[in-house]
Amino acid sequence: MSLQSRIEQKLLEAFHPERLAVINESHLHAGHQPGFDGEGETHFRIRIVSSAFSGMSRVARHRAINDLLKPELDAGLHALAVEPAAPGEPTSW
């Protein structure tokens, strides 16, 4: 199973989102570090709308997602851009 699929599965199970997009942006970071060609699964953007985030601060939402994905971060996932929202909140996507 790909890292992207594992992230999607974990987010679906933990937050039961009404909208979810896990986007691999690794290719956008090619050349940022010596020897990194942008291949693989190192940088992701997570766009998620879930009622689980209702009443949570932005920081608490980010912490909840980072805590859930800690094993992946510890295993080499380099970066997450997180865009969490509760239902009814405006999103730019």
C-alpha positions in Angstrom: 0.0 0.0 0.0 1.4 3.4 -0.9 2.0 6.1 1.7 -0.7 8.2 0.2 -3.2 5.4 0.5 -2.2 4.8 4.2 -2.6 8.5 5.0 -6.0 8.5 3.3 -7.2 5.4 5.2 -6.0 6.7 8.5 -7.8 10.1 8.0 -11.0 8.4 6.8 -11.1 6.1 9.9 -10.2 8.7 12.4 -12.2 11.7 11.2 -14.9 10.4 8.9 -14.6 13.4 6.7 -17.2 14.6 4.3 -14.5 15.9 2.0 -10.9 14.6 1.8 -8.0 15.2 -0.7 -4.5 13.9 0.0 -2.3 15.4 -2.7 1.3 14.3 -3.3 3.3 17.5 -3.9 6.8 15.8 -3.7 7.5 16.8 -7.3 7.1 20.5 -6.4 10.2 20.2 -4.1 12.7 18.8 -6.5 16.1 20.4 -6.1 15.3 21.9 -2.6 17.9 19.6 -1.1 20.9 18.1 -2.7 20.1 14.8 -4.4 16.3 15.2 -4.1 14.7 14.8 -7.5 11.0 15.1 -6.4 10.3 11.4 -6.8 8.5 9.4 -4.2 6.2 10.3 -1.4 7.8 12.9 0.9 5.5 16.0 0.7 1.8 16.0 1.0 -1.1 18.4 1.2 -4.1 17.3 3.2 -7.5 19.1 2.6 -10.1 17.7 4.9 -13.6 18.8 6.1 -14.9 16.9 9.1 -17.4 17.5 11.9 -14.6 16.2 14.2 -13.0 19.6 13.9 -16.1 21.5 15.1 -15.2 23.6 18.1 -11.4 22.9 17.7 -8.9 25.6 17.2 -6.7 25.6 14.0 -3.7 24.5 16.1 -5.7 21.7 17.7 -6.8 20.4 14.3 -3.2 20.4 13.0 -2.1 18.6 16.2 -4.8 16.0 15.8 -3.7 15.2 12.2 0.0 15.3 13.1 -0.5 13.0 16.0 -2.4 10.5 13.9 0.3 10.6 11.2 3.3 10.5 13.6 4.4 7.0 12.6 4.6 8.2 8.9 6.4 11.4 9.9 8.9 9.4 12.0 9.4 7.0 9.1 10.5 9.7 6.6 7.4 11.7 5.6 9.1 15.1 5.3 6.3 17.6 5.1 2.6 18.1 5.5 0.6 21.1 4.4 -2.7 20.7 6.3 -5.9 22.5 5.4 -8.6 21.3 7.9 -12.1 22.7 8.2 -15.4 21.9 9.9 -18.6 21.6 7.8 -19.9 25.1 6.8 -16.5 26.8 7.2 -15.2 28.5 4.1 -12.3 26.8 2.2 -10.2 28.1 -0.6 -10.4 24.8 -2.4 
